Amino acid sequence: MASDVVAVMDALRIDKAALVGWSDGACVSFVLASEAPERVMGVFSSAAIWIRPARRTSRPRR
């Protein structure tokens, strides 16, 4: 969904924006800020549940 936000920004000729997100929208703003920081002035988020994917270093336990 972050790529969709960038597409809308491009269509509207918005170079950089402050993002406001609630719940899943907050997670989208986190992804956009990490993938395209040059397009983000700032992020205001509320009620986000952000779970970073675990890095698997060994085989899972059985």
N, C-alpha and C positions, 0 to 999 in steps of 0.2 A: 504494500500500500504506500510505502514511502516513495516509490517510483511514480505512483499516481499523483502524489502531491507535487513532485518535481515537474511532472508533465503539465499540471494546471498552472504552476508558477511560470513555466516557459510560455504557455499559451497566453497568459496575462502579462507577459514581459516583466515579471517580478524577479529581480536578481537575487534579493536577499530578503528574508522575512523573520519576524519573531513568531514562534509557534506556540499555540495554546492547545493543550490536549487533555481530555478527561478519559479515564479508563483505557480502552484500546487506542484511542487517539493519542494519549500520552505515550504509549509504547511506540506508535508510529513516529511521533516526534523524536523519540530517543534514537530510533533507527536512522531517521533522516539526518539528525545532527551528527551521528557517528559516520555515516556513509558519505555525506556531502556537507561538511562543516562550513565550506565557503558559501553555502546558500542560507545559513542559519545565523540570525543575529542573537537569538536567545530562545530558551525553552521555558515555558511555565506549564507544569504538569500537576494533575490532581487525580487521586484515586487510581494510580497505576499499580499494576502488579507485574513487576519486571523480574523474570526468572532467567538468569544467564544460563545458557546451555552449559552443562558440565563438560569439562574436558576429560575424556577417558584416557587414562594413562596405563590401565591394565585391564585384563579381562574382568567382566562383571562377576560378582560372587553368585554362587548357586545355593 
